[in-house]
Structure formats: C-alpha cells, structure tokens
C-alpha cells in the first residue's frame, strides 16, 4: 500500500477495527460454533446469541425502550 492510499484509507471500511456492539447489551462479542457447526455471535455480557450493530443504533434502541417504559407508567 502506498503512502497516498494509506492516508486515504478508512480503517473501519478496511476491516482493521470494528466499533460494532451487540444488540442485546451493547458489549463486545465472541464468535463460536454452535451445535450445527455454524459460526454464531455470542454476547460476552449475557451469553445470548445476538447481532452486531453500530453504537449509535444501540443507543437509539435504548432511548426508544426507555420512552416506551415511561409511557407505561
């Protein structure tokens, strides 16, 4: 990679880093194989299978859940 390409590259899109969090707890994940030998994403905090989302999406979901809980009371 030339210096110009290095300066123009985006580490997020190049796969060097990932700021994604789990959809359930907003924590880091672990990739494991399930009983069918398929790769699954498991939350480190709660241990459930989940999806990876961007941090701002997780925060928005949490705000929506909080607003729904406030409406119930």
C-alpha distance (Angstrom), angle and dihedral (degrees) to the residues before:
residue distance angle dihedral
X1 . . .
X2 3.78 . .
X3 3.77 122.0 .
X4 3.83 91.5 -108.0
X5 3.80 92.0 53.3
X6 3.80 90.1 46.1
X7 3.81 91.8 53.5
X8 3.82 91.2 47.4
X9 3.79 96.4 45.4
X10 3.76 123.5 100.6
X11 3.84 113.4 -139.9
X12 3.80 91.1 -152.1
X13 3.80 92.9 56.8
X14 3.79 93.4 38.0
X15 3.80 90.1 59.6
X16 3.80 96.8 -115.7
X17 3.79 95.0 121.9
X18 3.75 137.6 12.6
X19 3.78 125.4 -153.7
X20 3.79 92.6 -174.8
X21 3.79 120.1 127.5
X22 3.80 133.0 -163.6
X23 3.80 117.0 -85.1
X24 3.81 93.5 -132.0
X25 3.82 105.0 49.2
X26 3.79 106.0 3.1
X27 3.80 90.4 -118.6
X28 3.79 136.5 119.4
X29 3.79 122.9 -72.2
X30 3.75 140.4 -138.2
X31 3.79 123.7 -146.0
X32 3.80 114.5 -137.5
X33 3.78 137.5 163.3
X34 3.80 115.9 -109.2
X35 3.81 127.1 -147.5
X36 3.84 90.2 -78.1
X37 3.83 91.4 54.7
X38 3.81 90.5 -111.2
X39 3.77 120.4 139.3
X40 3.82 110.7 -111.5
X41 3.80 132.7 -176.7
X42 3.80 113.6 -125.7
X43 3.80 124.8 -171.2
X44 3.80 112.9 -120.8
X45 3.82 92.4 -147.8
X46 3.83 101.4 50.6
X47 3.81 104.5 12.2
X48 3.83 95.9 -128.4
X49 3.80 126.9 131.8
X50 3.79 109.2 -103.1
X51 3.79 146.8 154.1
X52 3.78 129.3 -101.6
X53 3.81 118.5 -117.0
X54 3.78 137.3 170.1
X55 3.83 116.0 -87.6
X56 3.81 92.7 -115.9
X57 3.83 89.7 55.0
X58 3.81 90.5 51.8
X59 3.80 91.5 49.5
X60 3.82 90.9 49.3
X61 3.81 91.2 51.0
X62 3.79 90.1 49.9
X63 3.82 90.7 51.1
X64 3.81 90.3 50.2
X65 3.82 91.9 49.3
X66 3.80 90.4 49.2
X67 3.82 91.8 49.7
X68 3.82 90.4 50.4
X69 3.81 91.0 49.7
X70 3.81 90.9 50.4
X71 3.82 90.2 52.4
X72 3.81 91.1 54.2
X73 3.81 92.6 59.4
